Amino acid sequence: MSTPSPALVRVRLDLAYDGTTYKGWATQPGLPTVQGALEAALAMIIRRPVRTVVAGRTDAGVHARGQVVHFDVTEAEWKAVTRHREALEPEPTLVRRLSGALSREEGAVVIHRASLAPEGFDARFSALWRSYRYAISDSAEARDPLDRGFTYWHKAPLDVELMNAEARSVLGLHDFLTFCKPREKATTIRELQAFGFSRDAHTGLITAHLQADAFCHNMVRALVAATVQVGEGRHPAGWVAGRLEAMVRDAQTRLAPPHALVLEHVEYPDPGADPEALGARAAGTRARRVRL
């Protein structure tokens, strides 16, 4: 007679990181990655390999202010996070221990919160949307050298109004193949819910804001690069929408530099309003990904 598997609990982590020294989120043998650093720290605490699931995989050099992950442990492992000290709670203890382990990293990963995830929660598939920001400086007079690691210094002046028109032209549900690096068995169909540029009246800094149900590989950087090319006069108005309709990834698909990109927020259904919403969202997202 087989022994039943121990019950598992799902833990949610909210974290932020400076991606400068990392080769992206996903683990790569022999290379520093955010996932690799986090899972190494978890393995030291849980005393076994722990696999994390992330809301949004970021490219090499890309940062995150509002990243979310989950992982599963047994009830016994969860309680042992406190080293069996009854006066301690696992959630703040895990944050403290992870912070101590990650502080030894050359990069900067900050754990903001640890919590037991609600029923049905999946960091990736339960998400309703993700949002990113991208910072651009197109004026040497207004540049701040202290922010150069997080800002794209563009050499030519940009027309923000023209760029906003291009951004609006690609909003909605589309196949973003032109602006994505396809992954095997993955769809490039996404719903781009918000995309726009604003210029700070004081500093002159241009900030792009993008929101979608999900972003495929390179999508944000490719969209920003395309709109910037129109904004500097390299291509005529309507070029970005034409590229989207063409659905071809070629030499004209360029990528904006990664260091100016930040994952800002991941939004989930409110389990307080509907206890089944997280699980339903995860199931629906998985079904759409497979069907497409």
C-alpha positions in Angstrom: 0.0 0.0 0.0 1.5 3.4 -1.1 2.1 6.1 1.5 0.1 9.2 0.8 2.0 12.4 -0.1 2.2 15.0 2.6 -0.2 17.9 2.3 1.3 21.0 0.7 0.9 24.6 1.4 1.4 27.3 -1.2 3.5 30.4 -0.2 3.3 33.7 -2.0 6.3 36.1 -2.1 6.2 39.7 -3.2 9.6 41.0 -4.1 11.6 43.6 -6.0 15.1 43.5 -7.6 17.7 45.4 -9.5 18.3 43.3 -12.6 21.6 44.9 -13.6 23.9 42.1 -12.6 21.4 39.3 -13.4 21.0 37.4 -16.7 17.2 37.6 -16.4 14.8 35.9 -14.1 15.0 32.3 -15.3 17.6 29.9 -14.0 20.5 29.3 -16.4 23.4 26.9 -15.6 26.5 28.8 -14.6 24.9 32.3 -14.9 23.6 34.6 -12.2 19.8 34.9 -12.3 17.1 36.2 -9.9 15.4 32.8 -9.8 18.7 31.1 -9.2 19.5 33.4 -6.3 16.1 33.1 -4.8 15.9 29.3 -5.1 19.4 28.9 -3.6 18.3 30.9 -0.6 15.0 28.9 -0.3 16.9 25.6 -0.5 19.2 26.7 2.4 16.1 27.5 4.5 13.8 24.6 3.5 16.7 22.1 3.3 15.8 20.8 -0.2 15.5 22.2 -3.7 12.4 24.4 -4.0 11.0 25.4 -7.4 9.4 28.8 -7.8 6.7 30.0 -10.3 6.9 33.6 -11.3 4.2 36.1 -12.4 6.4 37.6 -15.2 9.7 36.4 -16.5 12.0 39.4 -17.0 14.9 39.6 -19.5 18.6 40.1 -18.6 19.1 43.6 -17.2 15.4 44.2 -16.5 14.2 45.3 -13.1 11.1 44.6 -11.0 9.4 46.6 -8.3 6.3 44.4 -8.0 7.2 40.8 -8.9 5.2 37.9 -7.4 6.2 34.2 -7.1 4.8 31.2 -5.4 6.3 27.9 -4.2 4.9 24.8 -2.4 6.2 23.2 0.8 4.8 20.7 3.2 3.1 21.8 6.4 6.0 20.5 8.4 8.5 22.5 6.3 6.5 25.6 6.6 6.4 25.3 10.4 10.1 24.6 10.5 10.9 28.0 8.9 10.8 29.4 12.5 13.3 26.7 13.6 10.4 25.5 15.9 10.4 28.7 18.0 6.8 29.0 19.1 7.0 32.8 19.6 7.8 33.3 15.9 5.4 33.4 12.9 6.6 31.7 9.6 5.7 34.7 7.4 7.9 37.4 8.9 10.6 34.8 9.8 10.8 33.7 6.2 11.2 37.3 5.0 14.0 37.9 7.5 15.9 34.7 6.7 15.5 35.1 2.9 16.7 38.7 3.2 19.8 37.6 5.2 20.6 34.9 2.6 20.0 37.2 -0.4 22.1 40.1 1.1 25.2 38.0 0.3 24.3 38.3 -3.4 26.2 40.8 -5.7 22.8 41.8 -7.0 19.9 43.4 -5.0 16.8 41.3 -4.4 14.4 42.5 -1.7 11.6 40.4 -0.3 8.7 42.6 0.7 6.2 40.0 2.0 5.6 36.3 2.5 2.1 35.0 3.0 0.1 31.8 2.7 -1.6 32.0 -0.7 -5.4 31.8 -0.9 -7.0 28.7 -2.4 -6.5 28.4 -6.2 -3.7 31.0 -6.3 -1.1 30.7 -9.1 1.5 33.5 -9.4 1.5 33.1 -13.2 -1.9 32.0 -14.3 -4.1 33.7 -11.8 -2.9 37.2 -12.8 -5.4 39.5 -14.4 -2.7 41.9 -15.8 0.9 43.0 -15.5 2.2 46.6 -15.9 5.6 47.9 -16.9 7.2 51.3 -17.1 10.1 52.4 -19.4 12.1 55.6 -18.8 13.6 57.7 -21.7 15.7 60.9 -21.7 16.0 62.6 -25.0 17.7 65.8 -23.8 21.3 66.0 -22.6 20.6 69.1 -20.6 18.0 67.3 -18.4 19.9 64.1 -17.8 20.6 62.9 -14.3 23.8 60.8 -14.3 22.7 59.1 -11.0 19.7 57.6 -12.8 21.6 56.5 -15.9 21.4 52.8 -14.9 17.6 53.0 -15.2 17.1 55.4 -18.0 17.5 55.1 -21.8 19.5 58.1 -23.0 18.2 58.6 -26.5 20.3 60.7 -28.8 17.5 62.4 -30.8 14.5 64.5 -29.6 11.2 62.6 -29.5 7.7 63.7 -30.3 5.6 62.3 -27.4 2.3 63.2 -29.0 3.2 61.2 -32.1 4.4 58.3 -30.0 1.1 58.2 -28.1 -0.8 58.0 -31.4 1.3 55.0 -32.4 0.8 53.4 -29.0 -3.0 53.8 -29.2 -3.1 52.2 -32.6 -2.0 48.8 -31.2 -4.2 48.6 -28.1 -6.5 45.6 -27.8 -6.4 41.9 -28.5 -3.9 41.1 -31.3 -1.3 38.6 -32.4 1.9 40.4 -31.4 4.2 38.1 -33.3 6.0 41.1 -34.9 7.0 42.3 -31.4 7.6 39.0 -29.7 10.3 36.3 -29.7 8.1 33.2 -29.9 8.6 30.4 -27.4 7.9 26.8 -28.4 4.2 25.9 -27.9 3.4 29.4 -26.6 1.0 31.9 -28.1 1.9 35.5 -29.1 -1.8 36.6 -28.8 -2.1 39.2 -26.0 -4.5 41.9 -24.9 -2.6 45.2 -24.6 -4.8 47.1 -22.2 -2.8 50.3 -21.8 0.1 51.9 -23.6 1.1 55.5 -23.5 4.0 58.0 -23.0 4.1 61.1 -20.7 6.8 63.7 -20.3 7.6 65.2 -16.9 7.2 69.0 -17.1 10.1 69.6 -14.7 12.7 67.0 -15.7 11.7 66.3 -19.3 11.9 62.6 -18.6 9.6 60.5 -20.8 8.0 57.5 -19.2 6.1 54.8 -21.1 3.4 52.8 -19.2 2.2 49.5 -20.6 -0.4 47.1 -19.2 -1.5 43.7 -20.7 -3.1 40.5 -19.5 0.4 39.0 -20.2 3.5 40.0 -22.2 5.3 37.6 -24.4 9.1 37.5 -24.7 10.6 40.9 -25.7 7.2 42.4 -26.3 7.6 45.5 -24.1 11.0 46.4 -25.4 10.0 45.8 -29.0 6.9 48.0 -28.8 8.8 50.8 -27.1 11.6 50.6 -29.7 9.1 50.8 -32.6 7.2 53.8 -31.2 10.5 55.6 -30.5 11.5 55.2 -34.1 8.3 56.9 -35.2 8.8 59.6 -32.5 12.2 60.5 -33.8 11.0 60.7 -37.4 12.7 57.5 -38.7 9.3 56.1 -39.8 6.0 57.7 -40.8 2.9 57.8 -38.6 1.0 54.5 -38.7 4.2 52.4 -39.0 3.7 50.6 -35.7 0.2 49.5 -36.6 1.4 48.4 -40.0 4.1 46.3 -38.4 1.6 44.7 -36.1 -0.7 43.8 -39.0 2.2 42.3 -41.0 2.9 39.8 -38.3 6.5 39.2 -39.3 9.6 39.4 -37.0 12.5 40.6 -39.1 15.5 43.0 -39.0 13.1 45.9 -38.4 12.0 44.4 -35.1 14.4 46.2 -32.7 14.6 46.1 -28.9 14.9 49.1 -26.6 17.8 48.6 -24.1 16.7 46.5 -21.1 18.1 48.6 -18.2 15.3 51.2 -18.4 12.5 48.7 -18.1 10.7 47.9 -14.7 8.0 45.4 -13.9 5.8 47.6 -11.7 2.7 45.6 -10.7 0.9 42.3 -11.0 -2.9 42.4 -10.3 -4.9 39.4 -9.1 -8.6 38.8 -8.5 -9.8 39.6 -5.0 -10.5 36.3 -3.2 -12.5 38.2 -0.6 -15.0 39.2 -3.2 -15.1 35.7 -4.8 -13.3 32.8 -3.1 -13.2 30.9 -6.4 -11.9 33.7 -8.6 -8.2 32.9 -8.3 -8.7 29.2 -9.3 -11.1 30.1 -12.1 -8.8 32.7 -13.5 -5.9 30.2 -13.5 -7.9 27.5 -15.2 -9.2 29.9 -17.8 -5.8 31.3 -18.6 -4.3 27.8 -19.0 -7.1 26.8 -21.3 -6.6 29.8 -23.5 -2.9 29.3 -23.7 -3.4 25.7 -24.8 -6.2 26.4 -27.2 -4.3 29.3 -29.0 
